[in-house]
Amino acid sequence: MKAESKLDINLSTFNGKTIAVLGLGKSGLPAAYALKKFGANILAWDDDVYQRDAAKKQGLPLVDLNNIDMKGVSLMLLSPGIPLAHPSPHPVVNKAKMAGCEIVCDIEILARAEPNAFFIGITGTNGKSTTTALIGHLLNKLGKKAVIGGNIGKPALTLSSMGENGIYVLELSSYQLELISSPTFNLSVLLNISPDHIDRHGSMEGYISAKRRIFSQKSKTIGAVIGVDDSICRDIHRNLSKAEKPVIAISAERPICNGVYVENGWLIDDRYKSKCRIIDLSKVERLPGLHNAQNTAAAYAAVSLILNKNAAKLREVADSISDFPGLEHRQELVAITNGCRFINDSKATNANATARALECNNNIIWIAGGRAKEGGIEELNSYFSKILHVFLIGESANEFAQTLEGKAPYTISIDLIKATENAIELAIKEDKPCVVLLSPACSSFDQFPDFEARGKTFRDTVKNILGNRL
C-alpha cells in the first residue's frame, strides 16, 4: 500500500499531537502518512531497514523510538504484528507503557475519526475474511453504502469516509482487537474460536479474551451474531444472550431454535413464525463446505439485523449470496485441466482451516507445510484416507512427515515451486479426477512475507507449467 493513496478520512482532531508510529508495513505506513497530512507530529520507526527506506521515500520523519523519551508522546500507533505483551513486549512498547502513552492500532484511530458511521466487526479463528467480504457484497448489492477493510483489503485509514449513512465492514484479528480501546462496533460477529496465536496471547485464555473484545460495543448497537459450533463460542453466546439487544446464534451443524442455521444444505432462518428456507447452499459454487455454510449463515444473520426484518429485502439477499465471487487464497479455483482442479487455499494457516478444505475435496494431492502452529497436523488424521499424496515444504516438512508416516504417502519437496511441479507431474498421470490443493496448515513466514505471496507463487507456477493445457 503506497502512502500517497487517496486519503479521505478527516484526521484533523489529531492536529498538533505527537504520535509515535511503530511498524511501517501495510497499515503503519499509510496511517503515519495520513496523520502527518492532517498536522500530527509523527515519530515513525520500524526495526526493518527496508521498511524505513520506504517510509523515507514517502517523506516521513524517522526517529528511532528505542532512543527517545516517550513522555511527550500522546499516542502510539502500533502495528498489530508487533508484540504488545507476549511472548515479550517490544522494548518501545514497554517505554510507552511506562510513560503512560496510550497504545492503539489504526482501527481505533478510524473509529475516533468517524464517530457517526456504522461499524460492523467480524472476528473468529477461521472464516472471517470470507464473511467480511460476503457481508460487504450483500450490503452493496442491497444499495447500502458500505466498504470492507481492516485485516482484509485496504488498511483502515485509506478507506473512504462513510459518514452517518455509511457502513464500515471490518475484519479484525486478535492482534488488532487487543489494540482497540473504544466501544466501536454497532454490530459484532464472532464466528468460531479454536487454538491459534497462543504464543502472542500467552495462553488460550488470553486469546479468547482478545476475541471477546469484539463485543465492546457502542451505545447504538443493534445486536450481535455468534457461531455456536464450538464450545467456547457456545459459552460466550450463553453469557451474552441475556443482553437487551438481539444476539443471534448461527450454526452449520445443527438446528438452532430462534437462530440461523444450515440443514440438508439449506440456509434456514428460524426467527419468525415458521422456518424460512433462504437458499440451497449446495448450489453456490464459490462457498463450498460446512465452513462456508457457517460463514454464509453469519453474513445473512448480520445483514438481516441491518434490514430489520424487511422481508422483501431479505429475499434479495439469497440472489446476492448466489453471485458472490469468492476470495483470493481461500479455496480459490486456479485452474481445471483433464478433470484435475487446482485450488489455492494459502490462507489456511492452521490445521483447523486446512480441515475445511480437505473436507470439501476427494482424491487430493496436498501441498502442506511452512511454519507450524501448535499441534501441527495431528488433528487432520481423519482426512488422510482422502489423500493420494502429500508434498511437504518449509520448516515443518520433517515434523509433518513423522505425522504422515504409514498413513499417507509423502515427499519432502522443501520449497513451494518444487512441490507444485511435483504435484502437477503426479496429477497429469492420474486416470481419475483429482484435486491439487495448496492448503499449508502453517504460517508462511519461513519462506514468504505473507500468505498472499505464497498463494500467488502457487497460482503463477500452476499457470506457467500448464500453459496451453488450460
Steps between C-alpha positions, in 0.01 A plus 500: 500500500652826392475778752390749236174310437189718515437613858134562571474461879507833687768472768509866597427414867859374514644832378790611720521172693825307519437145382756222493453236230679170556486271199488644148349213306163459333299694759767706679644686202171635357378581853814702575470682169131578555554632852791714383286647223250622762764671713609234747863503609607152387788302650522198268715193544539141384774260606520382136730722294304428181178627657684809622631566150144475361380750762788735425403502133150612606647795691426366847730615780681202650583499870648198676234444767741281693705810585245770586307612807136395446358739759418762239315248278121512531426185299692206355367321193630144512504257210292195600791279397719636782457332842305702755553255785601149389734326456662822623408862431704695250738729698328810359166364621643478852627858474160623385319320783738644760439849359123453520469520121184351352575219252253438217470372142362674193147360558480701823606815314234434235229456763591832663512679166164362379276500811174523304565210265361150557766240587469125448783298652567141396740265674564130556787257466386403150264635237511868586636616163230323300228614740621860488513501121158333476338753735648785296381335178146454634472855631624654176261285294219627724597859422667574832810719518755256641873437479709208628845527656707442812678165488377452142548727200584863563649622830254692717622854440500462121128418490239748384325717754160341561325764713178430687334318208793271428618165631852377576521120477826412676680170533684497832782277618562434868811719466289795385230443760745529787596845365143637486399681819180686405151345473502479122254252351131544427484138393746226598554159340696219669527191281701245696796457732763226485864501620708753308754774570558364852858630492371856447236489773680294762227237537174382351322715757691805376402422141132461595514824696632684193220359284234599754603863459291503180201547734618835639212659316368851454189618680322491162565130443234298319619156609752223443543174310682204656585160353417223747675205336784498755476485879685828563263704285199317647608621842547854371155491338346373822653787693397764247153370414346688794603830343232753415584492128458181294783248498443263207643149524608347170606144417615294203454176693165495680157667516491805728168608647453872425829499312645467151639164396571261214309174466529257208682769304233764551554829686211522748375806693308381807431839658149548364171312529618225267839372392593702192713327235730768357727328245635158404871548573598181319442694178724793595829404335721765662397410856572126535502298820372525856738781587355719227152399614591655837643808328185542293269454798695767688496746211129448439420544870706819522339653192153400622554703817583805289192442282283472814274219373435661162367184330527634146863596549580167669382320185756702304774373732467145364566618144799700619647201683482303174713748306770549765830477307707350783843607628857453390702243698189351665419182309558703185457294183815573299460261207330186372667264254426137410257473789754626754417810702777725639398681819688778677413494870811683620298683766471169690771580754397242760377141505142598579481711184658226289247248634231704331669471162573127539140441597374655172715294265598144405798337325721775635859574407580719797773762536556578867756655730665821605543625855284266705249603763463319831373145445620477140269289282416227753133600501475437124552125537139418406549658157817313401299227323385763245859585404685353202834660588640783715781731392658668803671838512666733748614474860230248592579248225677247723251540785204446265676203340506329841127557541427360152728196532300185421179700450545683168779500238714811504800670342710775657527762225635779727379800298162583349604522134656154514197361685265646240707354218492160676124524556426591136715214374306255718161651410566462127562128551175448693226314310222635723392854593715644777573822684838667542449692822733757654368516855814533714362476858790731586598863496707614203773687685778244453509553122255783412410842643130407518242247385416718197855468363489125560167465320617711208811282461281190482257660256776630273685168503186306407423733209861511379534120498158412360511775238299390196330220692269755666 
